[in-house]
Amino acid sequence: MLKWISGLLGLTQNDENANRPPETVDGLTTLVEVGTVVGEDTPVATTTGDPEELRKKCGLGVVYEDGEILAARHGVLALRSGKVAVLPLVRISQDRLQALPTAEAFGDGVKPSDVRRALLAAGVAIPIEAGPIRDALRSKEAVPLVRGTQPVSATPPRLELKIETELATCKQSAAGSVDFRKRSLDSTMVRRDDEIAELHPGTAGSKGNDLFGNVIEPTGTSEQDTTEAGDGVRVEGNHYFADVGGRVTYDRGVLCVEPVVCIDGDVDYHSGNVNAASLGVDIGGDVRAEFEVIAGGRITVKGSVENALVRSGGDVNVGGGLICPHGGSTTARGGVIAKFTNSAKVRAIGDIEVPGGITTSEIHSASHVTASGRRGCIVGGIVSAAAGITVNRAGSPGGVKTYLRIQTPEQTCAHIDIILEPLLARLATLAGVLGEGAESWNAADVPEQLNDDYKEYMQIFRGVADLEERNEALHGDYSLGGVIRVEGIAHPGVTIDIHGSHLELQDAMKKVEFFYDTELEAVAHRSIVR
């Protein structure tokens, strides 16, 4: 059978007709045997016929030039689908870090030196060892012939929390770092000299090289961790220790131990009002009617708050409800978590989470309000948030008037001003005691008799600066974002207010999101798609 016929049948150098002598058929003359390793620019076939017909017989890895077909690369001569081709002996991986043998490299006529030349022809610029080539040809397996150097990714620094009891109540990222801002009701209490955390430094990683000698930069980052030791914390090497007994807090890169006032039972006539200006407060029972709890740090109440005033420079966590039909309010510079609210007034800069439902209450947040879950509802009153509201049920079948609002930046600024007002008043009082410029004092030089006032002043000063910065950013920024999401049902009688545009529901709506449509300049809605 003639070589040209074998080519028409698609046979390769591994076929039984491979390695036949050169022949001339239909004006095409092969100049070397099929299955022979040829170098780039080697003439592999010629013709005395029509050049256009010859061009049609050029397959992969060959070119036509002046009546001859030349190899365009180093490889094995083959006939594929009626065309002359030069097939490669090696292939380069997509990441350019490995060179692998092709099926053609396992042909009977291929020698290790042919494969080495193929690697060089492919541009491999790193050292090529003979051993892997011999092993691959002997085993006829597509194992790497030569490898580049894989870069080692940089790793970021990681702060490891050493307080076992808190691990279950802190949210951890996929990388294992801890977010102290979202925690359960359980306080993280430490004693003096307890180890709080260990900083594991990041690694810079190392560069790699591909097969062609190009440098591959490592991915990731090894930027230094910005965790600072705040009040009540000392650093020894990469370890953070409690300098005082109290509660661990972490806010914007500052790790602190906050001295805490602990009330074992209720706040009532037995304990009196609690005013812990520069401390946090842990309350083991309820806060009874007409009493006050004011703290510079976080306030944790195991029970409920009943017609009482609660004001925190941090978060407020209430295990029971906020029940205030006859007065009282809750204000937090951080977020608020309560099991439920009934006729309560709540203001917070951070998120407000009420899984057990909000009833006839006045709720304002400069972030999100959430009352989702099986019992999550908002019935009566007004709930207002800057970023979004999520609820399971809104309103009631009886049509109780319920107002859900996404604030404008101007409304959020007014809300922040209300929280700022008592802070500024207290700051002015302390400035009168300490004198002007106390914020620039060196803490180590503060007279002992002024130490408590100074700590309170600095805590309020930092809080006021943060709120004023947020207020300034909101001025003039009329963002039209914010969504009211009803995961269950919204009943008639619910009014949706988004940036001043109102929609009063006349019919019940299920699984719906309300948003501001900038084209219609009105409240619009869409179904929730799960």
C-alpha positions as CSV (number, residue, x, y, z in Angstrom):
1,M,0.0,0.0,0.0
2,L,1.4,3.4,-0.9
3,K,2.3,6.0,1.7
4,W,-0.1,8.5,0.3
5,I,-3.0,6.1,0.7
6,S,-1.9,5.5,4.3
7,G,-2.0,9.2,4.8
8,L,-5.5,9.4,3.5
9,L,-6.6,6.8,6.1
10,G,-5.1,9.0,8.9
11,L,-2.4,6.6,9.9
12,T,0.5,7.9,12.1
13,Q,4.1,6.9,12.8
14,N,2.7,4.3,15.2
15,D,0.7,2.6,12.5
16,E,1.8,-0.6,10.8
17,N,2.6,1.4,7.6
18,A,4.8,3.9,9.4
19,N,8.6,4.2,8.7
20,R,8.1,3.3,5.0
21,P,10.8,4.6,2.6
22,P,10.1,7.9,0.8
23,E,7.9,7.6,-2.3
24,T,6.3,9.8,-5.0
25,V,2.6,9.6,-5.4
26,D,0.3,12.1,-7.3
27,G,3.2,14.5,-7.6
28,L,4.0,14.5,-3.8
29,T,7.4,13.1,-2.8
30,T,8.2,12.5,0.9
31,L,11.8,13.3,1.5
32,V,12.1,11.4,4.9
33,E,10.4,8.4,6.4
34,V,7.2,8.8,8.2
35,G,7.9,8.5,12.0
36,T,11.3,10.1,11.6
37,V,12.3,12.9,14.0
38,V,13.0,16.1,12.0
39,G,14.3,19.5,13.0
40,E,12.8,22.9,12.3
41,D,13.1,24.0,8.6
42,T,13.9,20.4,7.5
43,P,12.4,19.7,4.0
44,V,10.0,16.8,4.5
45,A,8.1,16.7,1.1
46,T,8.3,18.2,-2.4
47,T,6.1,18.3,-5.5
48,T,6.2,18.8,-9.2
49,G,2.5,19.4,-9.4
50,D,0.2,22.3,-8.7
51,P,1.5,24.4,-5.8
52,E,-2.1,25.1,-4.6
53,E,-2.8,21.4,-4.3
54,L,0.4,21.0,-2.3
55,R,-0.6,23.8,0.1
56,K,-3.8,21.9,0.8
57,K,-1.7,18.9,1.9
58,C,0.1,21.0,4.6
59,G,-1.0,19.9,8.1
60,L,0.1,21.0,11.6
61,G,3.7,21.9,12.0
62,V,4.7,22.3,8.3
63,V,4.8,25.2,5.8
64,Y,4.9,25.4,2.1
65,E,7.8,27.2,0.5
66,D,9.1,27.2,-3.1
67,G,7.8,23.9,-4.1
68,E,8.7,22.2,-0.8
69,I,7.0,21.4,2.5
70,L,9.2,22.3,5.4
71,A,9.0,21.4,9.1
72,A,7.9,24.4,11.1
73,R,9.1,22.9,14.3
74,H,11.1,20.1,15.8
75,G,9.0,16.9,15.9
76,V,8.0,13.6,14.2
77,L,6.9,13.4,10.6
78,A,3.4,12.0,10.2
79,L,0.5,11.7,7.8
80,R,-2.8,12.8,9.2
81,S,-6.1,12.9,7.3
82,G,-4.4,13.1,4.0
83,K,-2.0,15.9,5.1
84,V,1.7,16.0,5.9
85,A,2.3,17.1,9.5
86,V,5.2,17.4,12.0
87,L,3.9,16.5,15.5
88,P,5.6,17.7,18.7
89,L,7.5,15.4,21.0
90,V,6.8,17.5,24.1
91,R,4.0,19.8,25.3
92,I,4.2,22.6,27.8
93,S,1.7,22.8,30.7
94,Q,-0.6,25.8,30.9
95,D,1.2,27.2,33.9
96,R,4.5,26.8,32.0
97,L,6.0,24.9,34.9
98,Q,6.1,21.4,33.3
99,A,7.2,19.8,30.0
100,L,5.5,16.5,29.3
101,P,6.0,13.9,26.5
102,T,3.4,13.6,23.8
103,A,2.2,10.2,22.4
104,E,4.6,10.8,19.5
105,A,7.6,10.7,21.9
106,F,7.0,7.0,22.5
107,G,7.5,6.0,18.9
108,D,10.1,3.3,18.1
109,G,12.5,5.7,16.4
110,V,12.6,8.4,19.1
111,K,15.7,8.6,21.2
112,P,16.3,10.6,24.5
113,S,18.5,13.0,22.5
114,D,15.6,13.7,20.2
115,V,13.4,14.6,23.2
116,R,16.2,16.8,24.7
117,R,16.4,18.7,21.4
118,A,12.7,19.1,21.4
119,L,12.8,20.7,24.8
120,L,15.5,23.1,23.7
121,A,13.6,23.9,20.6
122,A,10.5,24.6,22.7
123,G,12.5,27.3,24.5
124,V,13.2,25.5,27.8
125,A,15.9,27.5,29.5
126,I,16.4,25.7,32.8
127,P,18.7,22.6,33.2
128,I,17.5,19.5,31.5
129,E,18.4,16.2,33.2
130,A,18.7,12.9,31.2
131,G,17.2,10.7,33.8
132,P,13.6,11.8,33.6
133,I,13.7,11.6,29.8
134,R,15.0,8.0,29.8
135,D,12.4,7.0,32.5
136,A,9.5,8.5,30.5
137,L,10.5,6.8,27.2
138,R,11.1,3.5,29.0
139,S,7.8,3.5,30.8
140,K,5.9,5.2,28.0
141,E,4.1,7.3,30.6
142,A,3.3,11.0,30.3
143,V,5.4,12.0,33.4
144,P,7.1,15.4,33.6
145,L,10.4,15.6,31.7
146,V,11.5,18.8,33.4
147,R,9.9,21.1,36.0
148,G,10.1,24.7,36.8
149,T,10.0,26.1,40.4
150,Q,6.6,26.7,41.9
151,P,6.3,30.1,43.8
152,V,5.4,29.9,47.4
153,S,2.5,32.1,48.3
154,A,2.9,34.8,50.9
155,T,0.7,34.3,54.0
156,P,-0.9,37.2,56.0
157,P,-0.3,37.5,59.7
158,R,-2.9,35.8,61.9
159,L,-4.0,36.7,65.4
160,E,-4.8,33.5,67.3
161,L,-7.2,33.9,70.2
162,K,-6.0,32.0,73.3
163,I,-9.3,32.3,75.3
164,E,-10.9,28.9,74.9
165,T,-14.3,29.8,76.1
166,E,-14.7,32.6,73.5
167,L,-13.9,30.5,70.4
168,A,-17.4,29.1,70.3
169,T,-19.0,32.6,70.5
170,C,-16.8,34.5,68.1
171,K,-17.2,34.2,64.3
172,Q,-14.2,32.8,62.6
173,S,-13.2,33.4,59.0
174,A,-12.2,30.6,56.6
175,A,-8.6,31.5,57.3
176,G,-9.2,31.0,61.0
177,S,-9.0,34.6,62.2
178,V,-11.5,35.7,64.8
179,D,-14.0,38.5,64.4
180,F,-14.6,39.8,68.0
181,R,-17.4,42.2,66.9
182,K,-20.0,39.4,66.5
183,R,-20.3,37.6,69.8
184,S,-22.9,35.8,71.9
185,L,-24.1,36.9,75.4
186,D,-21.3,35.1,77.1
187,S,-18.6,37.6,78.2
188,T,-15.0,37.0,77.5
189,M,-13.6,37.5,81.0
190,V,-9.9,37.2,81.8
191,R,-7.7,37.6,84.8
192,R,-4.6,39.6,85.2
193,D,-1.6,38.0,83.3
194,D,-3.8,35.7,81.3
195,E,-2.6,35.2,77.7
196,I,-5.2,36.7,75.4
197,A,-3.8,36.1,71.9
198,E,-0.7,35.2,69.9
199,L,0.3,36.9,66.7
200,H,1.6,34.6,64.0
201,P,3.7,36.7,61.6
202,G,3.0,36.5,57.9
203,T,5.6,35.0,55.5
204,A,6.9,36.8,52.5
205,G,6.7,33.8,50.2
206,S,9.3,33.0,47.5
207,K,9.6,33.6,43.8
208,G,9.4,30.8,41.3
209,N,10.7,30.3,37.7
210,D,8.9,28.8,34.7
211,L,10.5,26.6,32.1
212,F,11.6,29.6,30.1
213,G,13.5,31.2,33.0
214,N,10.9,33.8,33.7
215,V,10.4,34.9,37.3
216,I,7.0,34.1,38.9
217,E,6.1,36.5,41.7
218,P,4.4,34.9,44.8
219,T,0.7,35.6,45.4
220,G,-0.8,36.8,48.6
221,T,0.3,39.4,51.0
222,S,2.6,39.4,54.1
223,E,1.7,42.9,55.2
224,Q,2.3,43.4,58.9
225,D,-0.6,42.9,61.2
226,T,-2.0,46.2,62.5
227,T,-3.3,44.9,65.9
228,E,-2.3,47.3,68.6
229,A,-2.3,46.7,72.4
230,G,-4.9,49.0,73.9
231,D,-5.9,49.7,77.5
232,G,-5.3,46.8,79.8
233,V,-3.1,44.8,77.4
234,R,0.7,44.4,77.3
235,V,2.8,42.8,74.6
236,E,5.7,40.4,75.1
237,G,7.1,39.4,71.8
238,N,4.3,38.1,69.8
239,H,2.0,37.4,72.7
240,Y,-0.7,39.6,74.2
241,F,-1.4,39.4,78.0
242,A,-4.1,41.0,80.2
243,D,-2.7,43.7,82.4
244,V,-5.9,43.9,84.3
245,G,-8.8,41.6,85.0
246,G,-11.8,42.3,82.8
247,R,-13.5,41.7,79.4
248,V,-11.6,41.4,76.1
249,T,-12.7,43.7,73.3
250,Y,-11.3,44.2,69.8
251,D,-12.3,47.2,67.8
252,R,-10.6,48.4,64.6
253,G,-7.3,46.7,65.2
254,V,-7.0,47.6,68.9
255,L,-7.1,44.7,71.5
256,C,-8.1,45.8,75.0
257,V,-9.1,44.4,78.3
258,E,-12.0,46.4,79.6
259,P,-12.4,46.5,83.3
260,V,-16.0,45.5,84.0
261,V,-18.5,46.3,86.8
262,C,-20.3,43.1,87.6
263,I,-23.8,43.1,89.1
264,D,-24.8,39.6,90.1
265,G,-28.5,40.2,90.3
266,D,-30.9,42.9,89.2
267,V,-30.3,46.6,88.9
268,D,-32.9,47.8,91.4
269,Y,-33.1,49.5,94.8
270,H,-30.5,47.1,96.1
271,S,-27.8,48.1,93.6
272,G,-28.9,51.6,92.7
273,N,-28.2,53.2,89.3
274,V,-25.0,52.0,87.6
275,N,-22.7,54.7,86.1
276,A,-19.5,53.1,84.8
277,A,-18.2,55.9,82.7
278,S,-15.0,54.2,81.4
279,L,-16.0,50.6,82.1
280,G,-18.2,47.8,80.7
281,V,-21.1,46.4,82.8
282,D,-22.2,42.8,83.2
283,I,-25.6,42.4,84.8
284,G,-26.7,38.9,86.0
285,G,-30.4,39.8,86.2
286,D,-32.9,42.4,85.0
287,V,-32.7,46.2,84.8
288,R,-35.8,47.3,86.7
289,A,-38.1,50.2,86.0
290,E,-36.8,53.8,86.3
291,F,-33.2,52.7,86.9
292,E,-30.2,53.7,84.8
293,V,-27.2,51.8,83.4
294,I,-24.6,54.1,81.8
295,A,-21.3,52.6,80.6
296,G,-18.4,53.6,78.5
297,G,-18.0,50.0,77.3
298,R,-20.3,47.2,76.4
299,I,-23.4,46.5,78.5
300,T,-24.5,42.9,78.9
301,V,-27.8,42.1,80.6
302,K,-28.7,38.5,81.2
303,G,-32.3,39.2,81.8
304,S,-34.6,42.0,80.5
305,V,-34.7,45.8,80.6
306,E,-38.0,47.1,82.0
307,N,-38.8,50.8,81.5
308,A,-35.2,51.7,82.2
309,L,-32.5,53.9,80.6
310,V,-29.6,52.0,79.1
311,R,-26.7,53.9,77.4
312,S,-23.5,52.3,76.2
313,G,-20.3,53.5,74.5
314,G,-20.1,50.1,72.9
315,D,-22.6,47.3,72.3
316,V,-25.7,46.4,74.3
317,N,-26.5,42.7,74.6
318,V,-29.8,41.8,76.3
319,G,-30.7,38.1,76.9
320,G,-34.4,38.9,77.4
321,G,-36.5,41.7,76.1
322,L,-36.6,45.5,76.0
323,I,-40.0,46.1,77.6
324,C,-40.6,49.8,78.0
325,P,-44.2,50.8,77.7
326,H,-43.9,53.4,80.4
327,G,-40.6,55.1,79.6
328,G,-36.9,54.4,79.3
329,S,-34.7,54.0,76.2
330,T,-31.7,52.1,75.0
331,T,-28.8,53.9,73.2
332,A,-25.6,52.3,71.9
333,R,-22.6,53.6,70.0
334,G,-22.2,50.1,68.8
335,G,-24.9,47.6,68.1
336,V,-27.9,46.2,70.0
337,I,-29.0,42.6,70.4
338,A,-32.2,41.7,72.3
339,K,-34.5,38.7,72.3
340,F,-37.5,40.9,71.6
341,T,-38.8,44.5,72.1
342,N,-42.2,45.7,73.4
343,S,-42.9,49.5,73.2
344,A,-39.2,50.2,73.4
345,K,-37.1,53.1,72.1
346,V,-33.8,51.9,70.7
347,R,-31.1,53.9,68.9
348,A,-27.8,52.5,67.7
349,I,-25.0,53.3,65.3
350,G,-24.4,49.6,64.6
351,D,-26.8,46.7,63.7
352,I,-29.9,46.1,65.8
353,E,-30.8,42.4,65.9
354,V,-34.1,41.2,67.5
355,P,-34.8,37.6,66.5
356,G,-38.0,37.3,68.7
357,G,-39.8,40.3,67.1
358,I,-40.4,44.0,67.4
359,T,-43.8,45.2,68.7
360,T,-45.0,48.8,68.8
361,S,-41.5,50.0,69.2
362,E,-39.4,52.9,67.8
363,I,-36.2,51.5,66.4
364,H,-33.4,53.5,64.7
365,S,-30.1,52.2,63.3
366,A,-27.4,53.9,61.3
367,S,-26.8,50.4,59.8
368,H,-29.1,47.4,59.6
369,V,-32.2,46.2,61.6
370,T,-32.9,42.4,61.5
371,A,-35.9,40.6,62.9
372,S,-35.7,37.4,60.8
373,G,-36.1,33.8,61.7
374,R,-39.3,31.9,62.6
375,R,-40.5,34.4,65.2
376,G,-39.0,37.5,63.6
377,C,-41.7,40.1,63.1
378,I,-42.3,43.9,63.2
379,V,-45.8,44.8,64.3
380,G,-46.7,48.4,64.9
381,G,-44.4,51.4,65.6
382,I,-41.6,52.6,63.3
383,V,-38.4,50.8,62.4
384,S,-35.8,52.9,60.6
385,A,-32.4,52.0,59.2
386,A,-29.8,53.5,57.0
387,A,-28.6,50.3,55.2
388,G,-31.5,47.8,55.3
389,I,-34.2,46.0,57.1
390,T,-34.8,42.3,57.1
391,V,-37.9,40.8,58.7
392,N,-39.9,37.6,58.5
393,R,-43.4,39.1,59.1
394,A,-44.4,42.8,58.8
395,G,-47.6,44.1,60.2
396,S,-50.6,41.9,61.2
397,P,-53.7,40.5,59.6
398,G,-55.7,43.1,61.5
399,G,-54.0,45.9,59.6
400,V,-51.9,47.4,62.5
401,K,-50.2,50.5,61.2
402,T,-46.5,49.6,60.8
403,Y,-43.9,51.9,59.4
404,L,-40.6,50.6,57.8
405,R,-38.2,53.2,56.7
406,I,-34.8,53.4,54.9
407,Q,-33.3,56.7,56.0
408,T,-31.8,59.4,53.8
409,P,-28.3,60.4,54.8
410,E,-29.8,63.5,56.3
411,Q,-32.0,61.5,58.6
412,T,-29.1,59.3,59.6
413,C,-27.1,62.4,60.5
414,A,-29.9,63.6,62.7
415,H,-30.0,60.2,64.3
416,I,-26.3,60.3,65.0
417,D,-26.6,63.8,66.4
418,I,-29.1,62.5,69.0
419,I,-26.5,60.0,70.1
420,L,-23.8,62.6,70.1
421,E,-25.6,65.1,72.3
422,P,-25.1,63.5,75.7
423,L,-21.5,62.5,74.8
424,L,-20.6,66.1,73.9
425,A,-22.2,67.3,77.1
426,R,-20.2,64.9,79.2
427,L,-17.0,65.7,77.3
428,A,-17.5,69.4,78.1
429,T,-17.9,68.6,81.8
430,L,-14.7,66.5,81.9
431,A,-12.8,69.1,79.9
432,G,-13.7,71.6,82.6
433,V,-12.1,69.2,85.2
434,L,-9.0,68.3,83.2
435,G,-8.4,71.5,81.3
436,E,-8.0,72.1,77.6
437,G,-6.0,69.8,75.4
438,A,-6.3,66.7,77.5
439,E,-6.5,64.5,74.4
440,S,-2.8,65.3,73.7
441,W,-1.6,64.3,77.2
442,N,0.8,61.4,77.8
443,A,-1.2,58.9,79.8
444,A,1.8,58.1,82.0
445,D,2.0,61.7,83.1
446,V,-1.6,62.1,84.2
447,P,-1.9,62.8,87.9
448,E,-3.4,59.9,89.9
449,Q,-6.3,61.9,91.1
450,L,-7.3,62.7,87.5
451,N,-6.7,59.2,86.1
452,D,-10.3,58.0,86.1
453,D,-11.6,61.3,84.6
454,Y,-8.8,61.2,81.9
455,K,-9.7,57.6,80.9
456,E,-13.4,58.5,80.6
457,Y,-12.5,61.7,78.7
458,M,-10.3,59.8,76.1
459,Q,-12.9,57.1,75.6
460,I,-15.6,59.6,74.9
461,F,-13.2,61.8,72.8
462,R,-12.4,58.8,70.5
463,G,-16.1,57.9,70.3
464,V,-17.2,61.4,69.4
465,A,-14.4,61.7,66.8
466,D,-15.6,58.5,65.2
467,L,-19.2,59.6,65.1
468,E,-18.4,63.1,63.7
469,E,-16.3,61.5,61.0
470,R,-19.2,59.3,60.0
471,N,-21.5,62.2,60.1
472,E,-19.3,64.3,57.9
473,A,-19.0,61.5,55.4
474,L,-22.8,61.3,55.1
475,H,-23.4,65.0,54.5
476,G,-24.0,65.6,50.8
477,D,-24.0,61.9,50.0
478,Y,-27.5,61.1,48.9
479,S,-27.2,57.3,48.4
480,L,-30.3,55.6,47.0
481,G,-29.3,52.1,48.2
482,G,-31.0,50.2,51.0
483,V,-33.5,47.4,50.8
484,I,-36.4,46.3,52.9
485,R,-36.6,42.5,52.7
486,V,-39.7,40.6,53.9
487,E,-38.9,36.9,53.9
488,G,-42.4,35.8,55.0
489,I,-45.5,38.1,54.6
490,A,-46.1,41.8,54.6
491,H,-49.8,42.6,55.6
492,P,-52.0,45.5,54.6
493,G,-51.4,48.5,56.8
494,V,-47.6,48.4,56.4
495,T,-46.1,51.6,55.0
496,I,-42.8,51.4,53.2
497,D,-40.7,54.6,53.2
498,I,-37.5,54.6,51.2
499,H,-35.7,58.0,50.9
500,G,-38.9,59.9,51.2
501,S,-41.0,57.8,48.8
502,H,-43.9,56.1,50.3
503,L,-45.9,52.9,49.5
504,E,-48.8,51.8,51.7
505,L,-49.7,48.2,51.2
506,Q,-53.3,47.5,50.3
507,D,-52.9,43.7,49.9
508,A,-50.7,41.1,51.5
509,M,-47.4,40.4,49.8
510,K,-45.2,37.4,50.3
511,K,-41.4,37.0,50.0
512,V,-40.8,40.4,48.6
513,E,-38.0,43.1,48.6
514,F,-38.8,46.8,48.5
515,F,-36.2,49.2,47.0
516,Y,-36.0,52.6,45.4
517,D,-36.3,52.7,41.6
518,T,-34.2,55.6,40.4
519,E,-36.0,55.6,37.0
520,L,-39.5,55.7,38.5
521,E,-38.3,57.8,41.4
522,A,-40.5,55.7,43.6
523,V,-40.6,52.6,45.8
524,A,-40.6,49.4,43.7
525,H,-40.7,45.7,44.7
526,R,-39.5,42.4,43.4
527,S,-39.9,38.8,44.5
528,I,-37.2,37.1,46.6
529,V,-35.6,34.4,44.6
530,R,-34.0,31.6,46.6
